[in-house]
Structures are given as C-alpha cells and as structure tokens.
C-alpha cells in the first residue's frame, strides 16, 4: 500500500475532529465549570458552589412546569408526526396521477426556516386580523374570532400542530426509504393467500417498517426536544411563561435573567437527557444492523 | 380498466392527502397575500387585497434592510457549507475505507455531537465567542455552523462512500497513480452526487438557523435573514406585516424552489443514509 497522507486515517480525520472538539468540547467544559461555580450576571466565576445551581434549578417551579410541558411537546409532536407520516408514506409509495407534485408539496416545509414558518403562523393566528380566523369564519367552523396565541390552552396545541407539520417531511422520507426496501413478492404472496389490504399492512408492512419507525421516533425526539424557533417566534414562551419548554426556559435563564449558573446546570441536565436518547438510538441502530 | 383503477386511486389519494396539503400551503398563501396587500388593508381580515401592490416588495427591500441581511445569509451559508464539506470528505473517506484504532471513538463522538443541538451548548458557545472577542463576527458564526454540520455531513458521505467499490482506487494505484491522483481522478468524481446532496442540506441548515444567530449576532449590521425578519416582529407594538411577509416570502421562495427541484435526489440520498 502506498504511504501517503491520503491513506492515513488519522490525518484525514484530524481537521473535522479538531474543529468539532474545539467548538463542542470547549463550551461543554465551560458549562460544566460554570454549573458548579458561583457566577454573577456578567459571567465572572466566584469560586466553587457545589450542587447549589442544580438545587436552584430543581427548586424552581418554572423548571418543573417547563419539563412537564417538554414531555407533552415531545410526545405530542413525535406521536402525531408518526401517525400522519405512515399513511402519507404509504400513499406516496403507490403510483397515482400527480404523485410528483404531491411529494413536492408535502416536502416543502422542510425547505423553509422554522423561524419564518413560525412568524407566518404568528401572523395567521392573530386574533383580529389573522387569516386563519377569517378562513374558519368564512367556512362557518367558528362564529367568533379566537385569540389563538393569547392563552396557553390554545397556543400550545397550535404550536404542537405546527411542530407536527414541519416534522412530517423528514419522517415521511425515512418511511419511503423503508417501504422501498420491502420486496414486492411478499405482497404478491400475501395477495395470493387471499389477504386483504389491512391484513397485509398489519402482518407485512408494519413489522418490516418497524426499524424505520424506531429510528424516526428517536431522531424526531431529539430534534423536537431541541426545537426552539417555533415557540420563540410565536409566543416567546408566553403569556406568563405558560408555553415555555426547557429550551426556551434555558434561553431565558441565561440571556434574559442572567442566571448563568442555573442555565449551565440546566444545560447539563438536558445534555444528560439527550445522551440517554442517544444511547437508545445506538441500541436500536445496532439491533437493526444485526438483524 | 387499468387506467380507471389508477384514476380512482389518484382521486382517493389526493382526497386523503388534501387536509395535509392545505395545511402546508396555507402559510405560503398567507405570506403571499399579505405581502401584496396595500398597507391600509393589512389589518383588515379579508383574504384578497382590493388591488395587488407589487411595489411592496420594493419598499420592503429598504424598509427591512433586506439587502444587507441577504448578503449576510449568503456569506454565512456558503462559507460554512464549503468548510464543513472540506473537512467532512476526508473524515468520511477515512471512516468508510480504513480500519484503525479509535474509529469507534470517532464515530461515537460524531454521533453525540449530532445529538447536541446548539441550544444546549449556547451558554458555552457564547462564552467562547466572548473570550475570543468574536461576538457579532460573521466568520465566527461560519465556524459554529460548519462544526454543527460535520456530524450530519460525515454520516451522509460515509454511507454513500461505502457503496463505491474500493477496487476502483486500488486499480488506479496498480496503474501507478498516487493516492491523491486516485482520489481526485477516480473517487471524487463518483462521489460528486453525494457531496452535492450533503452540501445542499448544509446550506439549507445554515440558511435557516436561528438560535446561534440570535445569540451571537447582536448588531443589526451582522443580522442574517431569519434574525432580521424576527427583529421586525419581536417586541414591537406596530408591526409592518406586509413588509414582514414580503421579506419572509423573498427569503423563502428561492430555497423552496431549489429544494422542490432537487427534492428527489435529496430524498434518495437521505434514505440511503438512513438505511445504512
């Protein structure tokens, strides 16, 4: 084998690894250091504080409320996305007139920045002049304007719905990849045996799609858990912090309230949660490989 | 007989998909219709403007400082894409071609860095940039975007590179080519489709990114498009919604068109990456 820097894996990996190490590990150590320090709002460290910052986070009722809301947010969006994406992928996997166009439209939210999507929805959901209210009024579905973003009971479900809408393209793509891997003869054999569409779905499609559903669940969980722009650009966690999830609460702690110690402690807690999701992902991916 | 079945299936398919399609297209309609409304009609909840005001797009350009933000977005997205591709290609090549000590560690590190979104690290990143005196510096944002794209890019490229037979390069070596020549003349041309797909995803990610830009870019002169448009809405009593929507429309449509055009290849590339 030729000796060359182009055949030395360490040389090849070095640039990517060093860049990632510098921009990811350095901040991570910083966060670790701040989380166990006394820190003022200008970011100066004033000695070791032990678990005080973590205690402060746990004692904050806003933390528990945000954590609970993050669970609803994540489970709601991920479950909703999977439930919608399976039939959508099944339909898009079959040939029909205009399939290319339908595919393009359904994938479209993927190309749009979440910030822009959220800003447009914020406008569309506005109580007096929003086009959603005027559309619903026009269709006779509601008889008076709804102040969608003015209270959490309507704002949060709407935010979850937007989250589902923007997660469908990626998820459908994964499922389409999974469906294309199912050999046609399986379907033909089942049809010869006299199975109907629903039976075929339950006994062939769903089990074979299983690994792809698992991957989609974990990957969506991570993305949705981290998702900031939808809530920030529609309500900024308001009114009165009633739509805060952990990421928006973290941002407020760090940049609006200047509680850097607590924000760092919260970052580490979220990091631990993400690590947990990652381990699940690795387990699933490895099981997929062995099968 | 066959065509009538296909026709029936087409109608049913479109009917089932129609609620989703309406929900997807609704924001685009809102954006476009608001953008062409006369300023006096914007707050009136009518669907159609009495007369479309195409001039809104021109007044928006100056009123929202669109040109500068557009340039900043292009600068950040292009440079961060180039940078992440340049470091990801060799790393993906190494991971797909060689066995070496520490390979597992590198893969795990990449995986974890992919799971970490910038928001979880935002306090540390902010301190890093403050320490380096790089706040408000677009080049610093380029580095951060490039870094957070590495994991995804390596993952996509590696899974594609593994499908290119190693014999091709080995044959080139036999013919007396140096490893660099083999790479450049044999391997990279074959890898071009994957590189293109990966680059487009990186570009879209950078183009659309919000949290890092919101935190690191404090001065309006350095705002990228999402932050610029957000700044027109957040914390203001009067919002010029027709300008905001015109800006959102102009910032969104070019990317959406490119995406729609390339969508087939993107989807294939990603599906390949996911299956691996």
Interface residues (C-beta under 8 A of the other chain):
Chain A: X1 X2 X4 X6 X7 X9 X10 X11 X12 X13 X15 X16 X17 X19 X20 X21 X22 X23 X24 X26 X27 X28 X29 X30 X31 X34 X43 X84 X87 X88 X91 X94 X95 X96 X97 X98 X99 X102 X103 X104 X105 X106 X107 X108 X109 X110 X111 X112 X113 X114 X115 X116 X117 X119 X120 X121 X122 X123 X124 X128 X129 X130 X131 X132 X133 X134 X135 X138 X165 X168 X170 X173 X174 X176 X177 X178 X180 X181 X212 X215 X222 X223 X226 X228 X229 X232 X233 X236 X247 X250 X251 X254 X255 X260 X263 X264 X267 X270 X271 X274 X275 X277 X278 X281 X282
Chain B: X6 X7 X9 X10 X13 X14 X16 X17 X20 X21 X23 X24 X25 X26 X27 X28 X29 X30 X31 X33 X34 X42 X43 X44 X45 X46 X47 X86 X87 X88 X90 X91 X93 X94 X95 X97 X98 X100 X102 X103 X106 X109 X110 X111 X112 X113 X115 X116 X117 X119 X120 X121 X122 X123 X124 X125 X126 X127 X128 X130 X143 X144 X146 X147 X148 X150 X151 X154 X173 X178 X179 X180 X183 X204 X207 X208 X209 X210 X211 X214 X215 X225 X226 X229 X230 X233 X234 X241 X244 X245 X248 X251 X252 X255 X256 X258 X259 X260 X263 X267 X270 X271 X272 X274 X275
